[in-house]
Amino acid sequence: MIMDVEIISVERIKPSIPTPNHLRDFKLSILDHLIPAAYAPIVLFYPNQNDANHFEIHEKLKKSLSETLSRFFPLAGTIKDDFTIDCDDQGACFTTAKVKNCLLSEFLESPDLKMIAKFIPCGLTSNGTNCVTNIQASEFECGGISIGVCISHRILDGAALSTFLKSWADFAREKKVVLPDFSAFSAFPADGSWLKDASMEMWGSLFKKGSFVTKRFVFDGLAIASLKNMAKNRLSGINPTRVETVSGFIWKCAMEASEERFGYRKPSLITHLVNLRKRAAPDFPERSIGNLIWVASAKCTENLEFSELVDEVRKCVSKIDGEFVKKIRGDEGSETMHKCLKEIEEFGCKDVDHFGFTSWCNLGFYDVDFGFGKPVWVSSIDASGPFFMNLAILIDRRCGDGIEAWVTLDEQEMAILESNQEFQTCASLNQSPLKIGNGDA
């Protein structure tokens, strides 16, 4: 049998308290123009170990969502233009669905990445694409449930999405709720659409035509510790993070795959999205809503060892510090941001390999508990297609220090990457999220 997801109902969930008139026009910040993607979909899978009734679950989810939207009021609004969200209380689009011919445990035994789109309420389906916030709760016959979330990237980055989900879960469990901070606009006021134009040109230079495929690779804690030690020993005691280490390793192996495909080593460029919240001085609140991110970049024009590539990742991310944040907030902010994007665009337009990285690690998605347990798996989606860019999304594993890497590459280079013996030693292809080995303890 083939798994099918049947849509049962689609409704709007409005805020429990109307948004006051003086908050009706919500101003977007200049950094909300950096990412061109409409959404960053995420799906949380719950085994429902408490055997809670599906009807009661859905009612609890809708009631608590209504309460959450009254605090996160822009998420219940309508995108007016590039600068404003009309907080008109139109509400979130909430889809209820049933999963047929498949138990949650069966799906998680060997997840079919292409099927994950069926758990998503927008993008690859037609539901609710005019809403800022789109939710789909899909119930499995075994009692398990998935919650697919698509919220406009115009207003939420990964950290802000985590804040929203945790607050929603706290409302559902009637716990003390962390309220959002909406000061991003005052920190980075929008002064025109120049950043949107510049970012579109930059990202456009990095997108390529081809046959792109997405594969999910799992690095357990022991593999990452081994890679970190390899890098640390060559970096005179500098201790890279697990994200820097895995990014450097994927970069290395992806460059080798490109070299094998084309017969020569191309210059290489990486971009890495960086959360500004803890890098500003003083820090922005972790509960800040908006896109408080910037894009770091590093180049490789010669044959570098693995440890040197990790160091390049570390250095490019480290440059996004308090002084940099102060600079882009100051009088030279537009000039600085434009220069950064232009340098990436000009290098990316050449015959170079580009690899993009974004990390969802340490954002606490596995702590989102609506009252029926914590998620057993948090997933991204398949980005296969004829026009995309080389990209790796790094996500925490449920336990330990492991990382899942959702890698999208050209099909030929992906095949070479998968056959790389060193890569096979460190990463498992599409390992079941139910499997937690000693390396993740």
Kinemage of the C-alpha trace (Angstrom):
@kinemage 1
@onewidth
@group {chain A} dominant
@subgroup {mainchain}
@vectorlist {calphas} color= white
{ca met a 1} P 0.000 0.000 0.000
{ca ile a 2} L 1.029 3.610 -0.629
{ca met a 3} L 0.727 6.165 2.141
{ca asp a 4} L -1.937 8.765 1.520
{ca val a 5} L -2.776 11.932 3.436
{ca glu a 6} L -6.414 12.981 3.207
{ca ile a 7} L -7.404 16.563 4.014
{ca ile a 8} L -10.357 16.547 6.417
{ca ser a 9} L -10.884 20.251 7.067
{ca val a 10} L -9.356 23.689 6.527
{ca glu a 11} L -10.263 26.595 8.783
{ca arg a 12} L -9.015 29.951 9.946
{ca ile a 13} L -7.892 30.316 13.542
{ca lys a 14} L -8.205 33.925 14.646
{ca pro a 15} L -6.513 35.550 17.652
{ca ser a 16} L -8.399 35.109 20.911
{ca ile a 17} L -8.062 38.848 21.566
{ca pro a 18} L -8.471 41.360 18.690
{ca thr a 19} L -5.339 43.294 17.775
{ca pro a 20} L -5.582 46.937 18.933
{ca asn a 21} L -5.854 49.530 16.161
{ca his a 22} L -2.556 51.171 17.087
{ca leu a 23} L -0.776 47.851 16.318
{ca arg a 24} L -2.558 47.312 13.012
{ca asp a 25} L 0.428 48.179 10.774
{ca phe a 26} L 3.450 46.055 11.674
{ca lys a 27} L 6.658 47.343 10.101
{ca leu a 28} L 9.154 44.843 8.724
{ca ser a 29} L 12.869 45.392 9.254
{ca ile a 30} L 15.460 45.761 6.512
{ca leu a 31} L 16.837 42.284 7.390
{ca asp a 32} L 13.432 40.761 6.615
{ca his a 33} L 14.371 41.383 2.968
{ca leu a 34} L 17.496 39.186 3.036
{ca ile a 35} L 15.971 35.752 2.378
{ca pro a 36} L 13.923 35.355 -0.830
{ca ala a 37} L 12.315 32.031 0.194
{ca ala a 38} L 8.589 32.303 0.864
{ca tyr a 39} L 8.652 29.735 3.666
{ca ala a 40} L 11.036 27.539 5.653
{ca pro a 41} L 8.862 24.458 6.240
{ca ile a 42} L 9.319 22.268 9.288
{ca val a 43} L 7.478 19.131 10.440
{ca leu a 44} L 7.376 17.791 13.997
{ca phe a 45} L 6.367 14.136 14.477
{ca tyr a 46} L 4.847 12.972 17.782
{ca pro a 47} L 4.221 9.339 18.800
{ca asn a 48} L 1.438 10.445 21.211
{ca gln a 49} L 2.654 8.114 23.937
{ca asn a 50} L -0.131 9.281 26.259
{ca asp a 51} L -2.770 7.985 23.814
{ca ala a 52} L -4.533 11.335 23.805
{ca asn a 53} L -7.738 11.526 21.776
{ca his a 54} L -7.201 13.066 18.324
{ca phe a 55} L -10.284 15.266 18.608
{ca glu a 56} L -9.104 16.591 21.963
{ca ile a 57} L -5.612 17.157 20.550
{ca his a 58} L -6.925 19.178 17.619
{ca glu a 59} L -9.200 21.264 19.834
{ca lys a 60} L -6.332 21.946 22.226
{ca leu a 61} L -4.022 22.877 19.337
{ca lys a 62} L -6.577 25.283 17.846
{ca lys a 63} L -7.504 26.917 21.155
{ca ser a 64} L -3.884 27.430 22.182
{ca leu a 65} L -2.988 28.646 18.679
{ca ser a 66} L -5.712 31.278 18.966
{ca glu a 67} L -4.264 32.411 22.294
{ca thr a 68} L -0.737 32.439 20.875
{ca leu a 69} L -1.745 34.526 17.853
{ca ser a 70} L -3.119 37.206 20.154
{ca arg a 71} L 0.489 37.728 21.335
{ca phe a 72} L 2.170 37.007 17.987
{ca phe a 73} L -0.415 39.184 16.227
{ca pro a 74} L 1.521 39.792 12.945
{ca leu a 75} L 1.345 36.032 12.313
{ca ala a 76} L -2.456 36.329 12.067
{ca gly a 77} L -2.268 39.163 9.553
{ca thr a 78} L -1.825 39.709 5.835
{ca ile a 79} L 1.353 40.762 4.035
{ca lys a 80} L 0.522 44.210 2.701
{ca asp a 81} L 3.747 45.012 0.840
{ca asp a 82} L 7.523 44.712 1.255
{ca phe a 83} L 7.457 46.899 4.333
{ca thr a 84} L 4.246 46.173 6.221
{ca ile a 85} L 2.057 43.392 7.574
{ca asp a 86} L -1.564 44.350 8.023
{ca cys a 87} L -2.464 42.861 11.404
{ca asp a 88} L -6.074 42.397 10.341
{ca asp a 89} L -6.706 39.254 12.439
{ca gln a 90} L -7.548 37.167 9.365
{ca gly a 91} L -5.979 34.315 11.270
{ca ala a 92} L -3.849 31.280 10.602
{ca cys a 93} L -4.836 28.570 8.153
{ca phe a 94} L -5.252 25.333 10.133
{ca thr a 95} L -5.553 22.103 8.151
{ca thr a 96} L -6.616 18.797 9.677
{ca ala a 97} L -5.616 15.612 7.838
{ca lys a 98} L -5.610 11.834 8.215
{ca val a 99} L -2.768 9.528 7.216
{ca lys a 100} L -3.893 6.316 5.557
{ca asn a 101} L -2.084 3.034 4.923
{ca cys a 102} L 0.895 3.894 7.101
{ca leu a 103} L 1.715 3.909 10.806
{ca leu a 104} L 4.009 6.588 12.194
{ca ser a 105} L 6.566 3.931 13.199
{ca glu a 106} L 6.506 2.545 9.641
{ca phe a 107} L 7.094 5.971 8.128
{ca leu a 108} L 9.943 6.737 10.524
{ca glu a 109} L 11.638 3.381 9.927
{ca ser a 110} L 12.876 4.664 6.567
{ca pro a 111} L 11.457 8.146 5.885
{ca asp a 112} L 10.559 8.890 2.280
{ca leu a 113} L 11.714 12.507 1.981
{ca lys a 114} L 9.454 13.245 -0.968
{ca met a 115} L 6.394 12.141 1.021
{ca ile a 116} L 7.062 14.729 3.718
{ca ala a 117} L 5.465 17.334 1.437
{ca lys a 118} L 2.120 15.682 2.235
{ca phe a 119} L 2.479 16.833 5.850
{ca ile a 120} L 3.065 20.452 4.811
{ca pro a 121} L 0.128 22.902 4.506
{ca cys a 122} L 1.656 25.082 1.787
{ca gly a 123} L 4.347 25.149 -0.860
{ca leu a 124} L 3.908 21.749 -2.492
{ca thr a 125} L 0.182 21.793 -1.713
{ca ser a 126} L -2.389 24.484 -2.407
{ca asn a 127} L -3.767 25.149 1.063
{ca gly a 128} L -3.479 28.500 2.745
{ca thr a 129} L -0.793 30.053 0.566
{ca asn a 130} L -2.276 33.529 1.181
{ca cys a 131} L -1.823 33.244 4.954
{ca val a 132} L 1.211 34.338 6.904
{ca thr a 133} L 0.802 31.283 9.138
{ca asn a 134} L -0.119 27.807 7.884
{ca ile a 135} L -0.413 24.741 10.119
{ca gln a 136} L -1.299 21.146 9.255
{ca ala a 137} L -2.045 18.541 11.935
{ca ser a 138} L -1.983 15.051 10.389
{ca glu a 139} L -3.174 12.123 12.494
{ca phe a 140} L -1.899 8.564 12.042
{ca glu a 141} L -4.166 5.598 12.739
{ca cys a 142} L -1.746 4.462 15.457
{ca gly a 143} L -2.411 7.655 17.420
{ca gly a 144} L 0.711 9.487 16.296
{ca ile a 145} L 0.485 12.977 14.878
{ca ser a 146} L 2.592 15.307 12.769
{ca ile a 147} L 2.471 19.090 12.887
{ca gly a 148} L 3.643 20.764 9.703
{ca val a 149} L 4.387 24.476 9.928
{ca cys a 150} L 4.810 27.005 7.130
{ca ile a 151} L 5.107 30.594 8.303
{ca ser a 152} L 6.198 33.396 5.999
{ca his a 153} L 9.977 33.799 5.989
{ca arg a 154} L 9.237 37.505 5.702
{ca ile a 155} L 8.707 37.657 9.459
{ca leu a 156} L 10.344 34.599 11.059
{ca asp a 157} L 13.812 33.109 10.912
{ca gly a 158} L 14.627 29.778 12.565
{ca ala a 159} L 15.133 31.204 16.055
{ca ala a 160} L 11.903 33.210 15.892
{ca leu a 161} L 10.035 30.129 14.623
{ca ser a 162} L 11.315 28.215 17.654
{ca thr a 163} L 10.082 31.002 19.960
{ca phe a 164} L 6.639 30.846 18.375
{ca leu a 165} L 6.384 27.049 18.600
{ca lys a 166} L 7.553 26.967 22.225
{ca ser a 167} L 5.059 29.686 23.180
{ca trp a 168} L 2.256 27.838 21.387
{ca ala a 169} L 3.199 24.645 23.230
{ca asp a 170} L 3.304 26.505 26.558
{ca phe a 171} L -0.198 27.851 25.964
{ca ala a 172} L -1.366 24.301 25.171
{ca arg a 173} L 0.060 23.032 28.467
{ca glu a 174} L -1.094 26.126 30.375
{ca lys a 175} L 2.487 26.923 31.339
{ca lys a 176} L 4.174 30.300 31.766
{ca val a 177} L 4.546 31.689 28.245
{ca val a 178} L 7.580 33.512 26.857
{ca leu a 179} L 6.220 36.558 25.045
{ca pro a 180} L 7.731 37.805 21.781
{ca asp a 181} L 9.942 40.869 21.394
{ca phe a 182} L 9.144 43.068 18.387
{ca ser a 183} L 12.043 45.509 18.524
{ca ala a 184} L 13.827 44.281 15.366
{ca phe a 185} L 12.321 47.039 13.223
{ca ser a 186} L 13.644 49.791 15.474
{ca ala a 187} L 17.064 48.089 15.432
{ca phe a 188} L 17.084 47.663 11.624
{ca pro a 189} L 14.482 50.029 10.110
{ca ala a 190} L 13.707 49.511 6.434
{ca asp a 191} L 14.756 52.453 4.254
{ca gly a 192} L 13.637 51.187 0.879
{ca ser a 193} L 13.809 47.902 -0.999
{ca trp a 194} L 17.501 48.084 -1.931
{ca leu a 195} L 18.462 45.098 0.265
{ca lys a 196} L 15.749 42.957 -1.314
{ca asp a 197} L 17.061 43.876 -4.773
{ca ala a 198} L 20.689 43.245 -3.794
{ca ser a 199} L 19.911 39.920 -2.105
{ca met a 200} L 17.861 38.725 -5.087
{ca glu a 201} L 20.821 39.446 -7.373
{ca met a 202} L 23.216 37.697 -4.975
{ca trp a 203} L 21.095 34.574 -4.460
{ca gly a 204} L 20.290 34.550 -8.184
{ca ser a 205} L 24.003 34.229 -8.970
{ca leu a 206} L 24.170 31.116 -6.774
{ca phe a 207} L 21.134 29.281 -8.173
{ca lys a 208} L 21.891 26.921 -11.058
{ca lys a 209} L 20.002 24.827 -13.579
{ca gly a 210} L 20.447 21.094 -13.259
{ca ser a 211} L 19.005 18.005 -11.677
{ca phe a 212} L 19.170 18.638 -7.927
{ca val a 213} L 18.395 15.948 -5.371
{ca thr a 214} L 18.053 16.025 -1.587
{ca lys a 215} L 19.478 13.344 0.692
{ca arg a 216} L 19.455 13.149 4.494
{ca phe a 217} L 22.732 12.197 6.179
{ca val a 218} L 23.045 11.494 9.899
{ca phe a 219} L 26.250 12.266 11.823
{ca asp a 220} L 26.173 10.696 15.279
{ca gly a 221} L 27.911 12.180 18.303
{ca leu a 222} L 30.962 9.911 18.084
{ca ala a 223} L 31.575 10.735 14.418
{ca ile a 224} L 31.352 14.470 15.113
{ca ala a 225} L 33.659 14.163 18.131
{ca ser a 226} L 36.208 12.349 15.960
{ca leu a 227} L 36.010 15.021 13.245
{ca lys a 228} L 36.312 17.788 15.854
{ca asn a 229} L 39.447 16.179 17.278
{ca met a 230} L 40.963 15.894 13.797
{ca ala a 231} L 40.334 19.579 13.181
{ca lys a 232} L 41.343 20.674 16.695
{ca asn a 233} L 44.705 18.892 16.557
{ca arg a 234} L 45.634 20.802 13.408
{ca leu a 235} L 44.297 24.163 14.636
{ca ser a 236} L 46.635 24.607 17.602
{ca gly a 237} L 44.032 23.859 20.230
{ca ile a 238} L 41.176 25.895 18.729
{ca asn a 239} L 37.998 23.961 19.447
{ca pro a 240} L 35.504 24.296 16.559
{ca thr a 241} L 31.788 23.837 17.169
{ca arg a 242} L 30.006 20.764 15.865
{ca val a 243} L 28.216 22.934 13.270
{ca glu a 244} L 31.521 24.399 12.042
{ca thr a 245} L 33.040 20.913 11.966
{ca val a 246} L 30.223 19.248 10.018
{ca ser a 247} L 30.009 22.230 7.654
{ca gly a 248} L 33.740 22.002 6.924
{ca phe a 249} L 33.532 18.251 6.352
{ca ile a 250} L 30.585 18.507 3.954
{ca trp a 251} L 32.332 21.364 2.147
{ca lys a 252} L 35.467 19.231 1.746
{ca cys a 253} L 33.617 16.168 0.441
{ca ala a 254} L 31.373 18.212 -1.852
{ca met a 255} L 34.411 19.905 -3.416
{ca glu a 256} L 35.968 16.490 -3.984
{ca ala a 257} L 32.761 15.304 -5.664
{ca ser a 258} L 32.791 18.326 -7.974
{ca glu a 259} L 36.446 17.763 -8.816
{ca glu a 260} L 35.797 14.117 -9.707
{ca arg a 261} L 32.853 15.128 -11.890
{ca phe a 262} L 34.572 17.913 -13.843
{ca gly a 263} L 38.165 16.661 -13.738
{ca tyr a 264} L 39.593 19.760 -12.046
{ca arg a 265} L 39.246 21.635 -8.753
{ca lys a 266} L 37.125 24.751 -9.047
{ca pro a 267} L 37.412 27.732 -6.735
{ca ser a 268} L 34.793 27.333 -4.031
{ca leu a 269} L 32.515 29.610 -2.046
{ca ile a 270} L 30.427 28.876 1.004
{ca thr a 271} L 27.713 30.977 2.589
{ca his a 272} L 26.518 30.396 6.146
{ca leu a 273} L 23.505 32.082 7.725
{ca val a 274} L 24.351 33.485 11.168
{ca asn a 275} L 21.971 34.306 14.029
{ca leu a 276} L 22.707 37.853 15.240
{ca arg a 277} L 20.856 37.623 18.567
{ca lys a 278} L 23.821 36.617 20.728
{ca arg a 279} L 26.411 38.339 18.568
{ca ala a 280} L 25.198 41.891 19.096
{ca ala a 281} L 26.508 44.009 21.975
{ca pro a 282} L 24.326 44.106 23.949
{ca asp a 283} L 22.511 40.949 22.843
{ca phe a 284} L 19.131 41.035 21.164
{ca pro a 285} L 16.577 39.058 23.201
{ca glu a 286} L 16.401 35.413 22.141
{ca arg a 287} L 12.628 35.888 21.832
{ca ser a 288} L 13.124 38.589 19.172
{ca ile a 289} L 10.780 38.145 16.234
{ca gly a 290} L 11.976 38.806 12.709
{ca asn a 291} L 14.945 37.816 10.585
{ca leu a 292} L 17.867 38.713 12.826
{ca ile a 293} L 20.345 36.932 10.580
{ca trp a 294} L 23.148 37.747 8.212
{ca val a 295} L 25.061 35.763 5.610
{ca ala a 296} L 28.717 34.964 6.261
{ca ser a 297} L 30.938 33.764 3.433
{ca ala a 298} L 34.321 32.174 2.835
{ca lys a 299} L 36.324 31.337 -0.289
{ca cys a 300} L 38.670 28.496 -1.133
{ca thr a 301} L 40.939 29.010 -4.149
{ca glu a 302} L 43.545 26.334 -3.342
{ca asn a 303} L 43.675 22.798 -2.003
{ca leu a 304} L 43.062 23.114 1.723
{ca glu a 305} L 43.063 20.328 4.273
{ca phe a 306} L 39.940 19.471 6.260
{ca ser a 307} L 41.128 21.344 9.357
{ca glu a 308} L 41.873 24.423 7.263
{ca leu a 309} L 38.379 24.355 5.760
{ca val a 310} L 36.866 24.088 9.238
{ca asp a 311} L 38.977 27.077 10.233
{ca glu a 312} L 37.703 29.027 7.216
{ca val a 313} L 34.141 28.288 8.310
{ca arg a 314} L 34.957 29.319 11.875
{ca lys a 315} L 36.615 32.568 10.832
{ca cys a 316} L 33.863 33.658 8.444
{ca val a 317} L 31.197 33.061 11.094
{ca ser a 318} L 33.307 34.758 13.787
{ca lys a 319} L 33.500 37.940 11.717
{ca ile a 320} L 29.789 38.426 12.333
{ca asp a 321} L 30.391 39.837 15.806
{ca gly a 322} L 29.319 42.763 17.937
{ca glu a 323} L 31.384 45.235 15.924
{ca phe a 324} L 29.886 44.012 12.656
{ca val a 325} L 26.334 44.277 14.025
{ca lys a 326} L 27.099 47.777 15.300
{ca lys a 327} L 28.416 48.716 11.868
{ca ile a 328} L 25.384 47.515 9.912
{ca arg a 329} L 23.137 49.391 12.364
{ca gly a 330} L 25.125 52.579 11.942
{ca asp a 331} L 25.493 55.262 9.283
{ca glu a 332} L 27.532 52.912 7.079
{ca gly a 333} L 25.025 50.084 7.433
{ca ser a 334} L 23.599 50.095 3.918
{ca glu a 335} L 27.053 50.457 2.359
{ca thr a 336} L 28.448 47.592 4.458
{ca met a 337} L 25.569 45.220 3.737
{ca his a 338} L 25.548 46.027 0.030
{ca lys a 339} L 29.318 45.463 -0.192
{ca cys a 340} L 29.040 42.047 1.512
{ca leu a 341} L 26.328 40.865 -0.865
{ca lys a 342} L 28.087 42.283 -3.933
{ca glu a 343} L 31.312 40.420 -3.124
{ca ile a 344} L 29.417 37.136 -2.894
{ca glu a 345} L 27.502 37.864 -6.110
{ca glu a 346} L 30.615 38.752 -8.128
{ca phe a 347} L 32.498 35.654 -6.987
{ca gly a 348} L 29.427 33.430 -7.422
{ca cys a 349} L 28.947 34.511 -11.038
{ca lys a 350} L 32.281 32.940 -12.003
{ca asp a 351} L 32.992 29.263 -12.662
{ca val a 352} L 32.973 28.383 -8.988
{ca asp a 353} L 31.300 25.863 -6.722
{ca his a 354} L 28.956 27.322 -4.140
{ca phe a 355} L 27.728 25.507 -1.035
{ca gly a 356} L 25.168 27.134 1.210
{ca phe a 357} L 24.711 26.230 4.869
{ca thr a 358} L 22.020 27.052 7.382
{ca ser a 359} L 21.781 25.643 10.887
{ca trp a 360} L 18.707 24.858 12.987
{ca cys a 361} L 20.903 23.411 15.723
{ca asn a 362} L 20.540 24.554 19.341
{ca leu a 363} L 17.149 26.153 18.657
{ca gly a 364} L 15.238 23.736 20.868
{ca phe a 365} L 12.774 22.303 18.365
{ca tyr a 366} L 12.891 18.971 20.214
{ca asp a 367} L 11.609 20.726 23.349
{ca val a 368} L 8.271 21.672 21.751
{ca asp a 369} L 5.762 19.703 23.860
{ca phe a 370} L 2.039 20.402 23.411
{ca gly a 371} L 1.093 18.021 26.196
{ca phe a 372} L 1.409 14.727 24.355
{ca gly a 373} L 5.169 14.353 24.586
{ca lys a 374} L 8.200 15.758 22.819
{ca pro a 375} L 8.697 15.153 19.087
{ca val a 376} L 10.407 11.954 18.062
{ca trp a 377} L 11.612 13.620 14.848
{ca val a 378} L 11.925 17.158 13.489
{ca ser a 379} L 12.331 17.297 9.718
{ca ser a 380} L 12.931 19.629 6.824
{ca ile a 381} L 11.616 18.806 3.335
{ca asp a 382} L 12.913 17.487 0.022
{ca ala a 383} L 14.140 20.305 -2.237
{ca ser a 384} L 14.802 18.223 -5.371
{ca gly a 385} L 14.183 19.990 -8.650
{ca pro a 386} L 15.630 21.387 -11.890
{ca phe a 387} L 16.669 24.788 -10.474
{ca phe a 388} L 18.213 25.242 -7.055
{ca met a 389} L 21.549 25.665 -5.313
{ca asn a 390} L 23.872 23.398 -3.369
{ca leu a 391} L 22.545 23.603 0.172
{ca ala a 392} L 22.928 21.869 3.539
{ca ile a 393} L 20.393 22.357 6.344
{ca leu a 394} L 21.817 21.170 9.659
{ca ile a 395} L 19.349 19.991 12.315
{ca asp a 396} L 19.815 18.546 15.815
{ca arg a 397} L 19.204 14.893 16.447
{ca arg a 398} L 16.687 13.990 19.143
{ca cys a 399} L 19.374 12.843 21.597
{ca gly a 400} L 23.015 13.673 22.131
{ca asp a 401} L 25.264 15.807 19.953
{ca gly a 402} L 24.386 14.279 16.589
{ca ile a 403} L 23.407 16.309 13.516
{ca glu a 404} L 21.187 15.554 10.548
{ca ala a 405} L 22.381 17.174 7.328
{ca trp a 406} L 19.720 17.660 4.669
{ca val a 407} L 21.977 18.061 1.643
{ca thr a 408} L 20.801 19.183 -1.789
{ca leu a 409} L 23.328 18.735 -4.610
{ca asp a 410} L 23.507 18.162 -8.318
{ca glu a 411} L 22.486 14.556 -8.934
{ca gln a 412} L 25.855 13.482 -10.365
{ca glu a 413} L 27.806 15.051 -7.529
{ca met a 414} L 25.444 13.554 -4.973
{ca ala a 415} L 26.150 10.070 -6.350
{ca ile a 416} L 29.890 10.686 -6.012
{ca leu a 417} L 29.440 12.048 -2.490
{ca glu a 418} L 27.466 8.978 -1.425
{ca ser a 419} L 30.219 6.663 -2.701
{ca asn a 420} L 32.973 8.584 -0.872
{ca gln a 421} L 34.389 6.092 1.656
{ca glu a 422} L 35.429 8.771 4.144
{ca phe a 423} L 31.980 10.337 3.989
{ca gln a 424} L 30.320 6.927 4.450
{ca thr a 425} L 32.430 6.339 7.563
{ca cys a 426} L 31.155 9.516 9.232
{ca ala a 427} L 27.570 9.784 7.967
{ca ser a 428} L 24.678 7.329 7.610
{ca leu a 429} L 22.240 7.763 4.732
{ca asn a 430} L 18.648 8.324 5.887
{ca gln a 431} L 19.060 6.468 9.161
{ca ser a 432} L 15.785 5.912 11.000
{ca pro a 433} L 15.003 8.736 13.473
{ca leu a 434} L 13.901 5.953 15.834
{ca lys a 435} L 17.480 4.644 16.020
{ca ile a 436} L 19.580 6.213 18.739
{ca gly a 437} L 22.968 4.556 18.974
{ca asn a 438} L 25.788 4.789 21.514
{ca gly a 439} L 27.248 7.666 19.558
{ca asp a 440} L 24.241 9.794 20.442
{ca ala a 441} L 24.098 8.993 24.130
